[in-house]
Amino acid sequence: MIDDIARFRRFARAVTAEVGALDHSFLGRGRPLGAARVLNAVGQGRNELAQVRDYLRLDSGLASRLLRGLEDEDLVAVTPAAEDARRRRLSLTPAGEREFAAYEALSDERARTLLARFGDPQALLAAFDLIATALIGDRIEVRQEDPRSEAALWCLGRYYEELDASFPGGFAVEQSHDPAPQQMTPPLGAFLVAFSDGLPIGCVGVKGDGGETAEIKRLWVAPAARGAGLAGRLMTEAEAAARALSVVRLRLDTNRALPGAVRLYRRLGWTEIDRFNDDPYAEVFFERMLSPVSPP
């Protein structure tokens, strides 16, 4: 019988082979995967050795050896930080920029080739998303974004698609009380996006008008990231953002076609209240009083 451990180990072997973890010349560029990943990390903007080590989860000895090899190839330059000579800044040399671009092109082509040979690439990508979230779920970053940014609009688009599929009569954003961007931008409000290794996987908005009451809007978590507590984390961070805006009362509404959302708000201690708006999609209403921000 094939048990769970055997299935996991088969997967690990398949990934090792697919990514070329054991190759001496990753993607045919003359250096192993570890060195290529360090080069990629620097090319992506991680300009300190500590950042590269943390991102790649490398011990200090291996990170230093890989970096030294890239220095010897004149691909990465290491200079003392202007504010602290004990810290080292990393940057790609012109040769490093060219090598980084070559790796990017080869990696993109390899991804296209793999997806093209699978009958249902979207199903494969959904599996990849789930696995990536499981493996690096402890590194999800939540940060404020302009609600008109590419990441924010991507999340909102997926959110609206889910509402359209969930509501019996569909969902039309122009018929909802869709917040204006400035209402979810400081100093009136805030919009938070969760990122997993640079890719957006969730969002939530705080819609304000400068007063003491604001609303939680557009809470969404990607299917692959559900079940790991991200919705609760987004709500907690939204409350913190609201406090920073001097909001003392938060409200929200939802629809009975989203029972998971109703359960979440009740579990988080929100109080069910009477209707406070005329949004045609709103059926259940909640409120939460916030404690003020403690002085430093």
Phi, psi and omega in degrees: 000139178273115182264179184296322181295318179296322179294318178297316183292326174299317178299314180299319179294320180296318180294317179303316180290318184294318184276353179073034184299332183260001182286140174283339181230087183297124181056024175072021183258007171090007178215155183288173184302318183303313179295321179295324180290324176296316178301317179297317181298318178293318179296332179277000174108004177276101193256016173229146182300321180299321178296317180295316179300314182294316182296318183266356181057052181256145171285163188296322181296313180294318179301317181294321180294316180296318180295319180298321177297320179290326174296316181298330177276000183060039177257331180232134175256137179242123181227152177295144177289140183299324184275343181201107185295343179284341179266145184247133177265139180247140176209154177279139171282172175305321177294323178294322177299318180294320180291321176301314179298321179295315178298318180299315181295317180293319180294318178298318181293321178297320178296315179299321181294315180297314181295326182290333183270001178256136186297327181232083185299328180293324176295321178295316179296323177297321177294319178300316180301316181297315181294315181299319179296320179295322185280327183236030180296337179282358182245018178292131181248133176248126179216159180285139179226155169292131181297351176261004180289163181300316181295317180296315181294326177296314179298314181297323178299317179293323179298313180295323177299318180293319177298318180299324180280335185270325184281136181306322180260013182079182182222131176237115187299329181291343178266350179270171175275069183287125182295144171290148182307320183293337178286345178243030179228137177305143011267006181274319185208201182202155175226125184248138177234135175266135181238139172243106182051045175090349181258134181289135181227006179181163180202165172198147180241151169246112182264117181231169177228014182094353179267191183275352180245135177222171181237146169275129181226150167059044173286123180212140175230134179301143181309321182293341183257005182279151179092000182248012176087009184291323179300316178296321178295318178298320178296318179297317181289329176294321177297319179296319178296322179293318178300319180296339178265010180068025175281137179245345179226127175249141175231160174203161174227158178209183184241147181294344176286357178240068184298330178297322178293317179299315179297320180299311184295322177294319180295326180280359175092015177286149182259129178286134184229177178288164178304136179236006177211177180245027176300125184295341181265352183275131180230334181233137188232141182226161178216152176213130175271138183255141173284146182292158177292130179289139179294149180294000000 
